[in-house]
C-alpha cells in the first residue's frame, strides 16, 4: 500500500512532505477527508482495517437485502425466520442485520 501511495503521489506531483502537511491540516478533519485518510491508515493498522471491512460487508449485505426485497417483494426465509444452519459468526451477523432492518 505504501508503494502504491508513493507511486500515486509521484504521479500527481505531490511530495511526501506536502502530503504530510495536508494530512495534518484543519481541512483533513472534515468527515470526507477522515474517511479517505482512515482508508490509508487502515493499511498500517489491522484492527482498523478489519473494522472497516466488517462495516463494508454489513453495508453490502444490507444493499443486497434491499434489492432482494424490491425485486421479490419479500425476503427469503433464511433472512426472516428460516431454519438454515449458520455458524456462530453468521448468526451474529444475522442478528445485526435483523436489528438494522427493524
N, C-alpha and C positions, 0 to 999 in steps of 0.2 A: 504494500500500500504506500509505503514511504517513497519507493521508486516511482510509482505512478504519480504521486503528488508532485514530486520533484520534476518529473517529465512534463506534467501539465503546467506547472508554474513557469518552467522554461519556455514552453510552447506559447503561453500568453504574455510572456515578457515581464514576469513579476519575480523579483528576487525573494529569497527566503526571508531576508530582513524585512522587506515590505509586507510580506505575508504575516510575519510575526507581529508587526505593528498593527496591521488590520485586525488580527486575531484578538489583540488586547484593547482595541479602541471601543469607545462607547457604542458605536454602531453595531459592534459584534454582540451586543447584549440584547438585541431585538429577538423576538420569537423565531423569525425565519432564519436569522443568522445562527442562532443557537442550534436549531435543527440541523443545519448544514455542518456546523462545527462539531456537533455531537457525533455525526457520522464519521468524521475524520478521527476524532478522539477514540471512537469505538475500536478502531484498528489496533490501538495500543492497550485497550482495557477489555479483557474477555467478558467480565461481568456486565459491563455496559453494552457490549456487542450482543450478548445473549438476551439482555433485557429488550434491546431494540428488535431483535429477531422474533422474540416471543410476541411483542406488541404487533409487529408487522404481520405475523402469522394469524393472530386474532383478527386483525383488520381484514385480511384477505378472506378468512373463513366467514366473517360477517357479510362481506360483499357477496360471496358465493351463496350464502343463505338468502340474502335479499333477492338475488337473481332467480334462485330456485322458486321462491315464493311468488315473485312476479310472473314467472313463466307458467307455473303449475297451479297457482292459487293456494297451495298448501305446502307444508314442509313434509319431508319423508318421516316415517315413523321413528327412525333412529335419532332424529333431532327433536322429537317430542317425547313420546312415551314408549319407544321401541325397546325390543329385548335383545339387541345386539350385545355381544360381549366386548367390552372395552378394557384396555389396560388401565392401570391406575392413573397414568398421566392423561390418557384420553378422557377418562371420567372427570378429572379435574378441569380439563379444557371444556368439556360439555357443560359442566356446572357453571363455568364462567360465561359461556355462550348463552345459556338459558337465562342467567341473570341479566345479561346485556339485552337480550330480546324482550325481557319484561320491561 
